[in-house]
Amino acid sequence: MYRVFVFDLDGTLLNDNLEISEKDRKTVEKLTRNCTVVFASGRMLVSTLNVERKYFKRTFPTIAYNGAMVYLPEEGVILNEKIPPEVAKNIVEYIRQLSVHWQAYIDDVLYSEKNNEEIKSYARHSSVDYRVEPNLFDLVSKMGTTKLLLIDTPERLDELKEILSERFRNVKVFKSFPTYLEIVPENVDKGKALRFLREKMGWKKEEIVVFGDNENDLFMFEEAGLRVAMGNAIEKVKEASDIVTLTNNDSGVSHVLERISTDCLDE
């Protein structure tokens, strides 16, 4: 019996217009009456909670920053991992030589060195505010950061992923979106955060259904009893899934939920 449903946002529950379809919204809302809903995103916590409030008028157990932060409505933030200052300093020092846009997240605030099109586009995409800090290198070197994010072409980021993974063994580097490359603390991923939440809440692995579309969701598949890949998912995710549903533009979430969660969807 599936009782816990974990949804990635971008590319999964959100369509390409960054909206949750009315069909998916109604199905997930109905699901919350008898079962547990969790949202798991690479986004900032504030951005993820904004989506939850917009469509469901409340918040849910939430994994943000690809697992660096975990939130419960009744307790607030219960996990908050960071890249230490010295490590962050070394990474940013190297990144700044690469002519690639980078941004940092400190205390759930988004920072960029420059007010360029990349940060403006990202802020629109995630519906968040940002701060321009010309001395961001100094700030990160002093404070550390929840994560770093690079924005460039998919091909360039594939190349940088290999280079950075090889050069910096004390962090995790992976793509959360074709044009986004994430750098997070080494002990962080969505799967570890889901395990942390599962153990805290007393959920059984076989009760959990995970929906995802991208590389960062593969970690969660390891913690699930049922793995669902969106029709628009990358090939690796489809190969690792139990079910491939319709795309995020075709209410692929509802398509599966209506078939597997009849007990949860009972009136």
N, C-alpha and C positions, 0 to 999 in steps of 0.2 A: 504494500500500500504506500503510495507516494504522498508525503505530507508536507514536504518543504520544496519550494520552487524558487530557483535562483536565476535571475535574469541579468545578463549583460545589457547595457543600454545601446550605445552606438552600434548600428549595423545589426542589432537584434530586436529589441523592443522598440527602438526609435527607427523610423523609416528614413529614407534619404533626405526628406524635408525636415528631419530632426523633430518629428512628431510621433506620438503614439496613436495609432489608428483607433477610431471609436470602437471597433470590434474588439481589438486587443485590450483596450482600456476596460471595457465592460466585462470581458472574460477574466482578466486579472482581478478586478474589483470583486467579482463573484467568488473567485478563488480565496480571497482574504477572509471570507466569512467562516470557513471551516479549516483552512490550512494556513501555513506560514509562507509569506512572500519575502524574498531577500533581493536587494539590488546590488550588483557588483560591477563596478566601473573603473576605468582608468582615470576618470574625471576627478576633479577636486571634490571634497565632501560637500561644500556649499553648492556646487553645480548639480551634484547628484540629488541632494535634498530638494533643490529647487524644482527639478523634474517631478519628484514624488509629490510635492505639494501642489504643483500645477495640475497634475492629472488625477490625484487621489485625495487631495486636501489634507494629507497627513504624511508622516514619515514612517519608515520601516527599518528593520535591521539592514545595515548598509555597509558594503565593502567599497572603499574609495581608494584612489591613488594606486590602483592595481594591487591592493592588499596592504599598503603601508598604514592605512587607517581603517578602523572598524568602529561603527557607531550603533548604539541601541537607543531607540526613542526614550526609554525610561531611565537610561543611565548616561547618555551622552557618549563621548569618545572613550572607548575601552581599550583601544590599541593605537599607538602612534609611534611608528618607526621612522628614523631619519638617517640620511647619509651623514656621517660625522664630518665636522668642519674640515679636518685635514684631508680626508678623502675627497670631499667635494671640491676643495681648492685645487687639488692635483688634476681632477677631471676637467674642471672648467678652464684651467690654465692651458690644457691640451686642446680642448674644444675651440677656444678662441682663435687658435691658429688655422682652423679649418674652413673659415668663411661659411659657416652654417649658422642658421638662427638657433639660439638656445634660450630657454626660459627656466625659471626656478620657482619653487613653491615653498614658502616659509610661513608657518602658522596659518595655513589655509588661505594665504594671499598669493596671488600670481604676480610675478615680477619679470620684467624684461629690461635689458640694457638699452634697447632702442624702441622707439615708437614706430615700428615698421609694419608692412602689410601682413606679415606672418602673425604677429601678436594680435593685430586687429581682427584678422580672420579667425584665429583660434578663439578669441574672446566672444565673437559672434556665434561661432559653432557651439561653444559651451555655455553661452548666456551668463558670462561672469565679467566682473570688472577686473582691471589690472593696473599695476603701478609701474611707471617707467623709473628705473633707478640706474643712472649712469655708472654708479659705483657698485653695481650688483656683484661683481667679482669679490670685492672686499666684504660685502654683507654675507655672501655664501661662505667665504673663508672663515668668517667669525661665527656664524650661526648654524652652519650646516644647512641641509634642505631635505624636505620630504621626498622630492624627486626632481630630476632634470628632464626636460623634454626638448628634442631637436625636431625641427621641421624642415623638410626638403623633399626632393622627388623620391618616389619609391626606390628607384635604382640606386641613388646616392646613399639612401639610408640602409639599404641592404649591404652595401659596401662598408659603411661606417659601423654597422652592427658587428660585423666580423672584426674590424680593427679594434673597436672599443672593448669588445668582449675579451679579446686576446690581451689587450694592454692593461685593462683594469679588472683583475680577478676578484676584487672585493665588493663588486656590485653586480646586479643583474641587468642585462641589456636586451630589450625585445621590442617588437613593434605592436602597437595597439590599434593602429590605423595605417593605411598604406603610406601616408605622408608624416606619421608621428613615430619617433623613436624614443622609447622610455628608458631612463636609467634610474633604478630604485635600489634601496639597500639590499645587500646580498641575501638576507634571510627573508625577503619579501616576495610574495606573488599571490595571485588571487586564490590559489589552491590552499596555501598555508593559512591565509586569512579565513577561508571557509572552514578549514579543519579547526582552527581556534574557536570560531563561532559554534561549530557543531559540538565540540567538546563542552563548551560553556553552557550551551542550551540543552544538551542531552539528546541531540538528534542522532538517529542511526543513519549510517552511510546509505543503506539500501532505500531509505525514505526520500532521498534527495534527487531532484531532477535539475539539471543544469542546462541552460540555453546559451549558446555562444556562437561567435562567427570568426574570431581572430586568434592569433597566436597566444595572446595573454589569457584566453579562456581555456586553453588546453590544460593549464595547471588545475583548474577547477574540475575538469572531467575526472581527474584522479580521485576526487572526493565525492563522486556521484554514483547513485544506483542506476540512473538513466541519463545518457548524454545526448543532447539534441543539437544538431548543427543546422544553422539557417541555410536556405537555398543559395544565399549569396556568400556563404562562408568560404574561407580559403581552403584549399584541398587538404591540407594537414588536419584541419578540424573535422572536415567531412569523413576522412579516413578513420579518425579516432572516435567517431560518434556511433550511437546505436540507431539513431533515426536522423534522416535529413528531411527537413520540412520545407515549406515554401519560403520565399525570400522575405526580408523585413519590409518590403513594399507590398507584400501580398498577405499581411497578417499571419505570417508563418507561426507565430507563437500560439494564437488561437487554434489554428489548424491542428496542432498537436494536443493542446490542452483538452479540446473537446473530445479527443479519442482516449486519453489516458487518465483523466482525473475526474471521472464521473462522481465519485464520493465527495470530492472537494467542491464540485459544482452543483451538488444537490441543493435545492432551495430549503 
